[in-house]
Amino acid sequence: MPFYFMDYWYLILVVPAILLSLWAQIKVQSTFHKYSKLGTNSGMTGRQASEEIQRQNGIRVPVEQVAGSMTDHYDPKANAIRLSETVGEVRSIAAIGVAAHETGHALQYENEYGPVKIRTLIYPATKFAATFSPYLVLAGLLFAFPILAYVGVAFFALSTVFQLITLPVEFNASARAMKALREGGILTEEELKGVRKVLTAAAMTYVAALFVSLMSLLRVLIIVFGRGGRRNS
C-alpha cells in the first residue's frame, strides 16, 4: 500500500503537477479578486449581464443564486445558470466575465455544441471510474490479479479523457462570453481586457487539472505494466 501511494514516481510525476494546479488556483483567485474591485461603465450586475446576453441570443435560462464564492456553474439538467454571491448581484468586471462564461455554457447546449454533448454523455461513467479506479489498481497489484489492475488503468484513462474534453468546452464558453460582451456592447474594449485575464486564469485551472490527470495516469501505467514486466522476466 505505501508503494502504491508514495512511490518515487508520485514524487517525480504527480507532485509537480499538483504544485502547478495549486499555482493555477491561487492565480485565478488573485485575478478574480483584483477585477472584482473594478466596476464597469454599464453598471450591470453579473445576473443582468447574463440576462442581456440571453436576450441578444434568443434564449431564456433562469439565473439563480448559489452560496459561496467561485461556485458559479451552468446546470444542464435543470437548465439553470447558478451564480455565486460574489458574482450574481455584484457590479464588477470579474462578475460580468464569470456570468458571461456560464451563459456561454448555456449557449453551447442551446446550439448543441459537440464536445459539451460528449462530456455530458460520459460524465456518469467518469464519476464512477474516478471513484473506483484507485481501488481496482491497488487490489490488482496486491492480489496479483493483473486483469483487475488493467480495468483500473482503463478507468483512470477515462477520467483523463473527460479532462481532455473539458478543455475545448471551457475555452469555447469563454470565447462565446467575450464575443457576446463585445458585440452586445456590454463592456468596453478596456474592460474586456480584464475579463480576458479573469477567464484565462480560470482556464489555466482546467489545463492544470488535465496535467495532474495525465501524470497520474502515466504513474499508474508505469506501476502496473512495470510490475507485469518484472513478473514475466
Salt bridges, closest charged atoms under 4 A:
ASP7 OD1 - ARG219 NH2 2.78
GLU52 OE2 - ARG55 NH2 2.66
GLU64 OE1 - ARG82 NE 2.92
ASP75 OD2 - ARG82 NH1 2.66
GLU89 OE2 - ARG47 NE 2.54
GLU170 OE1 - HIS101 NE2 2.81
GLU170 OE1 - HIS105 NE2 3.25
GLU170 OE2 - ARG119 NH1 3.49
GLU189 OE2 - ARG182 NE 2.94
GLU190 OE1 - LYS193 NZ 3.46
